[in-house]
Amino acid sequence: MNNDFMDKMKDSSRQLYAPWSRFNQAMLRNAEKMTDFSLETMRHYSEMGLEQLRNVSSVDSPEAASSFNQKQTELLNQLGQKMLSDAQRLTELGNEIRNEVMSAMNEIYSQNASSMQDAMQSAASNASKTAEDFNRKVNENMHKAANQMSEAVKQTTQNINKAASSVTAGATRNTNDVAQESEATKPAAKTTPAAK
C-alpha cells in the first residue's frame, strides 16, 4: 500500500513537472536561435565593414577612387537587402518563440486549469513581452549599426573624393610648373648687330 502511494506521488510529480520542463526547453531552444541569429548578423555586418576598410585602403590613385565611389551604390543596396532579410528573419523567430511558448503554456493550462490559469497567463504575457522587447532592441541595434556604417561609408567617400581632388590638382600644378620652368630655361634668341 505504501509503495502504491509513492508510485502515485511520483506519477503526479512527473505530470506536474513535464509541461514546465517542455516550456523551459522551448525557451532555451528559442534563446539559442536568437543568439545564433544575433551572432551571425553581427558577423556579417562586421565582415562587410572590414571589406569596406580593405577597399578604402586600396585606393591609391584617382582612378581607384573613382572605382571605389562607383562601388558604394552597390554596397548600400546590398546593405539594405541584408537588413530587410534580417528584419524578416527576426519577425519569423519572434513568431516561432510566441507559438512555442503559447503551445507549452496551453499544455500546462490544460493540466492545471483551475489552479494555474492566472500564473500561466502572466507567464505567457511576460514571455511574449520579453520576446517583443528583445526583437525591438535587436531591431534598434541593427538600425543603429546600419546608420553608423552608412555614415562611415559616406564620410570615407567624401574623404577619398577630397584626396582624389587634391592629388589631381597637385598633378596639374606640377605639370604647369614643369612647363613654365621649361619655358624659362629656353635660350634667348641671339640678335645680330645691325649693319652699318
QUIPEHU-V917655 format. One line per field, one symbol per residue. ss: DSSP state (h for helix, s for strand, l for the rest). phi: phi as a letter, one per 20 degrees, with the letter a starting at -180 (. if undefined). A space follows every 10 residues. Layout:
# QUIPEHU-V917655
ss->???
phi->???
This chain:
# QUIPEHU-V917655
ss->lhhhhhhhhh hhhhhhhhhh hhhhhhhhhh hhhhhhhhhh hhhhhhhhhh hhhhhhhlll lhhhhhhhhh hhhhhhhhhh hhhhhhhhhh hhhhhhhhhh hhhhhhhhhh hlhhhhhhhh hhhhhhhhhh hhhhhhhhhh hhhhhhhhhh hhhhhhhhhh hhhhhhhhhh hhhhhhhhhh hhhhllllll llllll
phi->.fffffffff ffffffegff ffffffffgf fffffgffff ffffffffff fffffffefc bfffffffff ffffffffff ffffffffff fffffffgff ffffffffff ecgfedgfff ffffffffff ffffgfffff ffffffffff ffffffffff ffffffffff ffffffffff ffffefffff defffe
